[in-house]
Every structure is written in structure tokens, then in C-alpha cells.
Amino acid sequence: MTFIIISQSLFKYFYHRQTIKLMTTSRRKFIKISALGLGGLATVSTAYKMFGGNSLIDSVIKENIANKFKRTATYCEVCFWKCAGWAYSDDKGNVQKIIGNDDDPHCNGRLCPRGTGGVGMYNDEDRLKTPLIRTTINGEQTFREASWDEALNLVASKFKGIKEKYGPEAFALLKHGCPGWHFEHLFRAYGSDTNAEPAFAQCRGPRETAFALTYGSWVGSPEPTDIRNTKCLVLIGSHIGENMHNSQVQEMSDAIDNGATIITVDPRFSTAASKSQHWLAIKPATDIALLLSWMHVLIEENLYDKEYVEKYALGFDELKAHVKQFTPEWAYGVTTIKPEEIRKTARAMAHAAPAVIVHPGRHVVWYGDDTQRERAIAILNGLLGSWGRRGGFYFKESISVPNFPHPEYPEPKWDWRDIGENFPLAQMGLTNELIRCSIPNKDNKYPIKAWMVAGTNLIKSIPDTKQLQEALEALEFLVVIDTMPMDITGYADVILPECTYLERTDIVRSATNREPSIAVRFAAVPPKYESKPGAWIAKEIGMRLGLEDYYNYNDFDEVVDWQLKEMGTSREEMEKIGVKKYPRTTGSMYLNEDETHVFHTPSGKIEFYSHELAEKGFDALPVYTPHPEPPQGFYRLNYGRSPMHTFSRTSNNPNLTELKKENDLWVNPKVARILGLKKGQYVWLKNQDDIISTFSIKVRVTERVRWDSVYMVHGFGNDNKKLTRSYGKGIDDTQMISRIFTDPIMGGTGMRGNYVTILTEDPHKNEVI
Amino acid sequence: MRYAMVIDTLKCVGCSDCVVACQTENNVPLGYCRDWITETVDGTYPNIVMELKSERCNHCDNAPCVRCCPTGASHIVDGGIVLVTADECIGCGACIESCPYDARYQHPDGYVDKCTFCHHRLEKGQLPACVSVCPTKCMYFGDLDNPNSEVSQLLKNRKYKTLAPEAGTNPHVFYLI
């Protein structure tokens, strides 16, 4: 293979110099940060040598020496990977830089661009600064600033009112991340277990359900994939490298170094595809056909791990009979992947087995049969004998953090399980069902009247905006807690500004990994503006509700100190090390072949054939069903991640918008020719339900995308003018996702079946604003 | 002592962590950069190749920027690192024009700025900030004069290229291919 060096087509695509309004940064500051890593007298000589003698510089250096840089243990909250690191701050309260903690298994001392750019989350001048209360002035609804006391009293009175009128269950919590933890405690104490987070039904739910059915264990986060020891990594629509799940990316790089075979199945030429020996450019929505055909080859050619299957698995005969019909020739007609390529890749997997990983992926809600696709992935791994094997999946382990003593939670009359009762294998609250129950309907057994939304921008994460808007309209009360004026805050009655992770002591992070470990997050700097930690906000509301017994401490630092002591360490030690590892207590990371291993399934075996699914009326073995295809003139809307952003969360971050300030629409050159689209041109989108995008998006003409699809990075097109850097930049893919294919097994919202047409004229130009 | 950087394009995912790390380490003002990512795509669907890589000043032996600098602000120090003395720089921009790698920019304070291989960190025995953060560990840094260094070994055992070899600058950033 020859690599191309074409100077004309080479472009600095992430970064455009001098296109962004400059911030005036003085040279004094420049030296200040250079001196950061040095310290002491050495600073003087080094900086001096570099810049020559100069009285101005001299005085600055002296000033710097007077400054004391403080290193504080933290873990990142720019994404859910929660890498542990060190925040460096000066005595003026500026966070200068954040670097990874060498002992942390999530980052191994190397943060990703978002973690490194976490400084921008703290510095963002568009942050929420004070509590805000919705009010009406001259018939116009607006927000007014309020004191914490007033805002908290109002929120507490609503909690009391909802409880008296409807019962506490009618107050729901929609959450994500660490703030979610603090508010879940508040809600449970108050008597409500009505909660959900997009992380399940809009993201990884299908794989957790499928792997629980097959192996009796969730995949969980981080994924227990032994990538660094693998000989073959198979990615199906999983774009590691563009999703910057730190340790996964690091281990994929190690695997490349070790000469592992990488097989990527993706209709788009992803970054991972560019690192692969085999890129299977699959026709969208046909993945199950490929998976079944791979199983067919492994069984027909006797390449599967017979010993492993015999010892640990149940239902092989049924599987063998089931996949007999799914020849590579059959799959070719469905997937457009050549039979020889299917055989070759199946053999490559078998050759590497058991050091092979068919990766479960992460955001896997695509077409509504996602649990079945994930089941196919789980079973394929079983045939290869990779679960519990070196270079396959290891047995993860974590240490539990003790709960600070509090009374039992009251028992709610109904909770998230009841709300999700139509989906028998939902393992967590379903946001979409919770939203449905918030829309008044006489048949609704679980009427929800109020929401708290903490740390999640629902407008960008929940498809079918119409239903969401209907629910938001109907709510009697909505309180939103966030660090930024995200879209969802615009619907709130009360907005409470949370401080960023760099400004708060937070829950102890217990990592599930090869070996158990904990990490701490201590406040590196005091909260900016009037913002407050989530733990403080939750407690203040709790105290106003008479829940003192659940908050038997002065501040959250006391809780953390107690927990650390219970876990055999201390604040003093953790301030120095940040991450503490504990020895495994559950035995080896891999299967001990000399012992019988009991899986946590009903049979104690790996269940290829699922009686549980059969009993509930679902296919006991995965079946391929054709999905609708875009009509002429429409393109399937695919979406994904960029390594510099975490959904809409980072889209206004001053450091990260530097790297990518808007998303672009990937269009195949054939399509561009037909529609007369030029690179860099702005276009609007209209979907199959006539929904027109609010904003426009820049065209990127590229061979990396199929002619029947378009692609964009998720999380842009913010519709709140208070986000000054990101307002109106790019298109919000979620706005275009009005059709959902719901997974009947676990309630996931399949989002990859939406089609768009490309509009070159501004459809809003005649609209009166 | 001859410092060099070796970047493995087979591992780089183009995440831009090197760019952010450089900006926070060296306080590069927002809107500017000392390093950046390039993406080169060739072929037609589904036969495509793509190369991602991190670029910066190549710290050339035969550095046009140093040759054309009228004040001597651009100079080469021990280890072959090309530096700019800010106080001696008059901001004429000749070096910006002469650089075949487009590696220099005019700082808002008037002087010309660019990658220093994190000279201030090297003196402390630390790696350049970009190398130290790279999640894929696709960047290597060391002494080419030492035949046993990681960079020397990589260039001995792997296929590599440099950028704009036709410019005759003898650059010291190498790309494994």
C-alpha cells in the first residue's frame, strides 16, 4: 500500500489560523505558564536563557516565583470516561493546565483533547452565573436573577406541592454523571425513584441487555475489552479514535503496535477504518446479516472454539441449525460485502481466537432490533471463545464505595421499573417512556407532573423533539441544573448554576477495570460567580424538605473523608496520589480452565439460545430483518463523534471550539455533483417528516461517505443565544431524528432510520421573527 | 546531540490533543497554534486511504527562517532547535514567508512565534507537551546522535518520510508510514 502525498489536497482541517477573534494575551502571561512546570530558582535561569535579559521579563519572573502553583487531584467531567488527573492552579484562582494521572487506568497519564481542554469549561464566560427564575414582564416570559435562598425555597415548595397533590413519584429526575448521583439521593430520600438517563435508552442499553442475556453480565463502562493484548479487533459501527474513549483509544494504538488485525465494519470510512487491514463498507442497516454469516462460516468451516463452546455454552445445536442458511453468498446480496471478504475476515478472527474482540460498541440504538444485533455480537464472541480470555474480554472488578450512613429510603408506590413495564428487559429507567408518562392522558397509570434535569441537555439527546416539547409544555414545574445555558435551560422554571468539576469536591470514583481502583475529585479552585456544587444544592433542597437525617453532615467533604477512611486511605494520602489501586479479590482476570465457571445466567452457562427471550415472545436467536431504505432524493442521516467534543456539552468550550467550531455535512462527490454542491457551501436539511433544520451546515465533499447517506458530528446547532461561541453553528442531528424505531426488548430508541434532503436555499428567509 | 521528533501516522487518530496541550503549556493565544493536524484522503469509495498527522516546526538543519532573519532573532541552539528571541524580533514576517511548512505565526504582541520543541521542558528532562499527552503514543522524541535512542531505532527499522524534502531544509520531524 502506498500512502499519498498530495500537497494540493492537504489542508489544516481542524484548525484555521487567525479566523477566530483574537483574545489579547500579554507576554507576561506567556512566560507565566512556561514557568509552570519548572518552579523554584531554576525558573529564573531557564526562562532567562530563553528570552534574554530584559527588565520587564525580570519583574514578571519575580512575580511568578511569588505565585504558588497548586496541584489538585481531580477526575475529568468533560465526558463520562472520568479520567483522573491533576489540576494546576495559581493563587489567583486560575486553572493553568490539567494533566493526566500516571496511575489511572482510564488515562495512564494522558488526557484526551477534551480533558486537556477542560480548562475551557471553567473559563467559559458564558457559564450560568446565578440562579434564574422564570418570570413574566409585560406579557413577555423571561428569566430574572435570584438569590440562592429564593430559588431553593421555590424549588423546595414545588417538591412539597407535588408530593401533597400527586405523591412524590410524580416528580421525576432526568440525569447524567456526578450531579445525577447527588440528586438521585435527594429524590430517593424524598420518596421518588422515578428517574432515567439518556445513557441507557439513547445509547448503550441494547448491549447491556444482550450481554446480560448471553453472559449474565453487562458490558459496563469502561468496556472490559482486553484490546492491548488482542490479536484481532473487530469494530462494528464503533469509531474508536473519533469517540475519544481514552483507554480504549490508547489500547487500540498498542494493538496497532503489536501488529493486531483490525476489521472495521462501517458504511463510512472512519478513522478506525483507516487503521484497519479490512474495511467492510457495509450497506447501512444490514449488520445482523453479516454477523449471522460470520457465524455460518465459523461453524461450517469448523473454525469455532469447540472445547470452549462445549464446556461453557448452551444452545449450540440450535444456533448451528439457525445459521446454516446464512451463507456468505446470501449475505452478499444483503450487505454488499463480497462472500470472499466475509470468509477471509471470519478466518482472520478464528486465527486470532481466543485473542479476538468483536467490540460491543457504545451508542448502539440504531434500527430497533439492536438487542438482537448485540446478541449476535455476544454469540459470535462466544463461538470464538473470547469472553474471559486474554486478548478478548477480561473479568472486570471494582471496589464498592461505602454509603455514608442514612436511614432507609421510603418505598415509592411506583418507580422507573413500572414506567418501563412495556419493555420487559429494560435494565434502567427509560427516558422516552418517562417523557410519554409526562404527557397528560387518561390511560396513563403513572402520571408525571414535574422534572428535575441535572447535567444532561435533553434537547440534544432525546429524539422525537415533538413528543419532548409536548411533555415540556405539560409539566407543572421544571428545574434544570447545569454549568452552561444549554438548550434545555430555556424551558426551565428555575435554573440552578452548578460549578464545574474543577471547583468542587465530589463523589469518589470507583473504576471497573482490570484491577479495582478509586480516584478523587477535590476542588482545585473556589466556584466562580454564584455557582455551587451539586452536592451542596441537593443538600440545601433536602434540608428545606425536612430530610436532615439523610444529610447528617456539614458539607460533602466530610462524606468523602469518611468514605476514604472506610476504604483504608485518607484525604492526605489521596491528595498526594489521586488514584489508589486495590488488589483483585475475585480471582483471575481470565477463565481458569481447570475450574468450572458459573455464569450469572439462569442456566449458569453462556446462553447462545435464550429461553428468557423465547418465554417473553422474542426470537431466541438473532434474526435479520430488512429495514426501510431512503426514497429517491433522500439520504440516510448518520451521525457520530468528533474526538474534540463531547456531544453538545463542549460545543461552547473556548479551547475546544478552537479545534472544531461547527459540524459539517459529509457528502459523497457523486451526490455533490448531482445536487451541484460545492465544498464549504452552507445548506439546510429537511427530513422525511418535513422537519426543516433551524440552522445551516457546511458541506464537506468526501469519498469517506456512501452515496446513499450523509454524515455529521452530533451535538452542534445550539439554539441558545447565550452560548455565544456555538449558537447557530451547524445542524443539530437530533432535530432531524423524528422517526424512532423502538426496541421492543429493552425500549431503546433506534435513530438511524431518518432520511434528509439537502436544501440549498434558506428555507427561513421569508419567516417573520 | 540532535533532537528529532518521530510521528507514527499509522497510529495517529487526529484527535488534536497535541494542539490543546501545546496551547495550555505555552499559553498560545486563542486563535493561533504552534502545531496542527492534517488529514490527507485519496481514492474513491470504497478504496480509500487516509493519513492523519500532527505537524509543527521541523527544526531544520538548513533553516530558511534563520537564514532570512534580518536581526538574528531566529537562531539555532544546542540540539538543533530553532528558536525565536522575542525581544530581538521586529515582526517583519520574512521567516513566516520563507518557511515551507507554514509553521510560524505572528503573535498578537508583535513577535513571531512557533514550536520550540518545548525547550523549557527539555531542560527539566521532560518531553515536549504534545508528546507527553498524546493518547495514542504516536509521537516519539529524542536524540538522533544516539544510535540507541528510540527515534534512531525507529528510523532505522521503519519506513518513513519527511515533509517537503524538495525544499532541501533537512527537517527533523519524521513521519513513519
Chai-1 contact restraints between the chains, C-beta under 6 A:
chainA,res_idxA,chainB,res_idxB,connection_type,confidence,min_distance_angstrom,max_distance_angstrom,comment,restraint_id
A,F3,B,E51,contact,1.0,0.0,6.0,A-B,restraint_1
A,F3,B,I177,contact,1.0,0.0,6.0,A-B,restraint_2
A,I4,B,D42,contact,1.0,0.0,6.0,A-B,restraint_3
A,L10,B,T38,contact,1.0,0.0,6.0,A-B,restraint_4
A,L10,B,T40,contact,1.0,0.0,6.0,A-B,restraint_5
A,K12,B,W36,contact,1.0,0.0,6.0,A-B,restraint_6
A,K12,B,T38,contact,1.0,0.0,6.0,A-B,restraint_7
A,Y13,B,E39,contact,1.0,0.0,6.0,A-B,restraint_8
A,F14,B,S16,contact,1.0,0.0,6.0,A-B,restraint_9
A,F14,B,I37,contact,1.0,0.0,6.0,A-B,restraint_10
A,Y15,B,C33,contact,1.0,0.0,6.0,A-B,restraint_11
A,Y15,B,W36,contact,1.0,0.0,6.0,A-B,restraint_12
A,I20,B,G31,contact,1.0,0.0,6.0,A-B,restraint_13
A,L22,B,G31,contact,1.0,0.0,6.0,A-B,restraint_14
A,L22,B,P108,contact,1.0,0.0,6.0,A-B,restraint_15
A,M23,B,P29,contact,1.0,0.0,6.0,A-B,restraint_16
A,M23,B,L30,contact,1.0,0.0,6.0,A-B,restraint_17
A,T25,B,P29,contact,1.0,0.0,6.0,A-B,restraint_18
A,R27,B,D109,contact,1.0,0.0,6.0,A-B,restraint_19
A,K29,B,N27,contact,1.0,0.0,6.0,A-B,restraint_20
A,F30,B,N27,contact,1.0,0.0,6.0,A-B,restraint_21
A,I33,B,N27,contact,1.0,0.0,6.0,A-B,restraint_22
A,S34,B,H120,contact,1.0,0.0,6.0,A-B,restraint_23
A,T46,B,H120,contact,1.0,0.0,6.0,A-B,restraint_24
A,T46,B,E123,contact,1.0,0.0,6.0,A-B,restraint_25
A,F51,B,A86,contact,1.0,0.0,6.0,A-B,restraint_26
A,G52,B,T85,contact,1.0,0.0,6.0,A-B,restraint_27
A,G52,B,D87,contact,1.0,0.0,6.0,A-B,restraint_28
A,N54,B,D87,contact,1.0,0.0,6.0,A-B,restraint_29
A,K97,B,T24,contact,1.0,0.0,6.0,A-B,restraint_30
A,R110,B,V133,contact,1.0,0.0,6.0,A-B,restraint_31
A,R110,B,P135,contact,1.0,0.0,6.0,A-B,restraint_32
A,C112,B,D17,contact,1.0,0.0,6.0,A-B,restraint_33
A,C112,B,P135,contact,1.0,0.0,6.0,A-B,restraint_34
A,P113,B,C15,contact,1.0,0.0,6.0,A-B,restraint_35
A,P113,B,S16,contact,1.0,0.0,6.0,A-B,restraint_36
A,P113,B,D17,contact,1.0,0.0,6.0,A-B,restraint_37
A,P113,B,V20,contact,1.0,0.0,6.0,A-B,restraint_38
A,T116,B,D17,contact,1.0,0.0,6.0,A-B,restraint_39
A,T116,B,V20,contact,1.0,0.0,6.0,A-B,restraint_40
A,T116,B,A21,contact,1.0,0.0,6.0,A-B,restraint_41
A,T116,B,V133,contact,1.0,0.0,6.0,A-B,restraint_42
A,G117,B,V20,contact,1.0,0.0,6.0,A-B,restraint_43
A,G241,B,V13,contact,1.0,0.0,6.0,A-B,restraint_44
A,M244,B,C15,contact,1.0,0.0,6.0,A-B,restraint_45
A,N246,B,P135,contact,1.0,0.0,6.0,A-B,restraint_46
A,V249,B,P135,contact,1.0,0.0,6.0,A-B,restraint_47
A,Q250,B,P135,contact,1.0,0.0,6.0,A-B,restraint_48
A,S253,B,K11,contact,1.0,0.0,6.0,A-B,restraint_49
A,S253,B,T136,contact,1.0,0.0,6.0,A-B,restraint_50
A,I256,B,K11,contact,1.0,0.0,6.0,A-B,restraint_51
A,F269,B,I48,contact,1.0,0.0,6.0,A-B,restraint_52
A,T271,B,V13,contact,1.0,0.0,6.0,A-B,restraint_53
A,S274,B,M50,contact,1.0,0.0,6.0,A-B,restraint_54
A,A281,B,P46,contact,1.0,0.0,6.0,A-B,restraint_55
A,P643,B,C15,contact,1.0,0.0,6.0,A-B,restraint_56
A,M644,B,S16,contact,1.0,0.0,6.0,A-B,restraint_57
A,N655,B,V20,contact,1.0,0.0,6.0,A-B,restraint_58
A,E658,B,L30,contact,1.0,0.0,6.0,A-B,restraint_59
A,L659,B,S16,contact,1.0,0.0,6.0,A-B,restraint_60
A,E703,B,T44,contact,1.0,0.0,6.0,A-B,restraint_61
A,E703,B,Y45,contact,1.0,0.0,6.0,A-B,restraint_62
A,E703,B,I48,contact,1.0,0.0,6.0,A-B,restraint_63
